[in-house]
Amino acid sequence: MSDAKHHAAHHGSGGAVYGLGFIGALVYFLQNADSFWMGVTGFFKAILWPAFYGVSFARLS
């Protein structure tokens, strides 16, 4: 097995974890939005939140 295939086989679940984090954050931020613009802000926060959380988690390991 080549190195590229071996590397991808063990680290391929990042997209799924990010997607679940995005959906969870989106639900949370939209439920707490009081206005349309707070909902728009919550959408963008939901996009960015899992990325920041993942970077901080990666530093711990």
C-alpha positions in Angstrom: 0.0 0.0 0.0 1.4 3.4 -0.9 2.0 6.1 1.7 -0.8 8.3 0.2 -3.4 5.6 0.4 -2.3 4.5 3.9 -2.4 8.1 5.2 -5.9 8.7 3.7 -7.3 5.5 5.1 -6.6 6.5 8.7 -7.5 10.2 8.6 -10.6 10.3 6.4 -13.3 11.0 9.1 -12.4 14.7 9.6 -15.1 15.9 7.2 -17.8 13.9 8.9 -16.8 15.3 12.3 -16.7 18.8 11.0 -20.1 18.3 9.4 -21.7 17.1 12.7 -20.1 20.0 14.5 -21.5 22.4 11.9 -25.0 21.0 12.2 -25.0 21.0 15.9 -23.6 24.6 16.1 -26.2 25.7 13.5 -29.1 24.3 15.4 -27.8 25.9 18.6 -27.2 29.3 17.2 -30.5 29.4 15.2 -32.5 28.4 18.2 -31.0 31.3 20.2 -31.4 33.9 17.5 -33.9 36.6 18.3 -33.9 38.2 14.8 -33.2 37.5 11.2 -29.7 39.1 11.4 -28.8 37.1 14.6 -29.7 34.0 12.6 -27.4 35.1 9.7 -24.7 35.8 12.3 -25.4 32.4 13.8 -25.0 30.7 10.4 -21.5 32.2 10.0 -20.6 31.3 13.5 -21.7 27.7 12.9 -19.3 27.6 9.9 -16.3 28.8 11.9 -16.9 27.3 15.3 -16.0 23.6 14.5 -12.8 24.7 12.8 -11.6 26.7 15.8 -12.6 23.8 18.1 -10.8 21.3 16.0 -7.6 23.3 15.9 -7.6 23.7 19.7 -8.3 20.0 20.1 -5.5 19.1 17.7 -3.0 21.1 19.8 -3.9 19.0 22.9 -3.1 15.7 21.3 
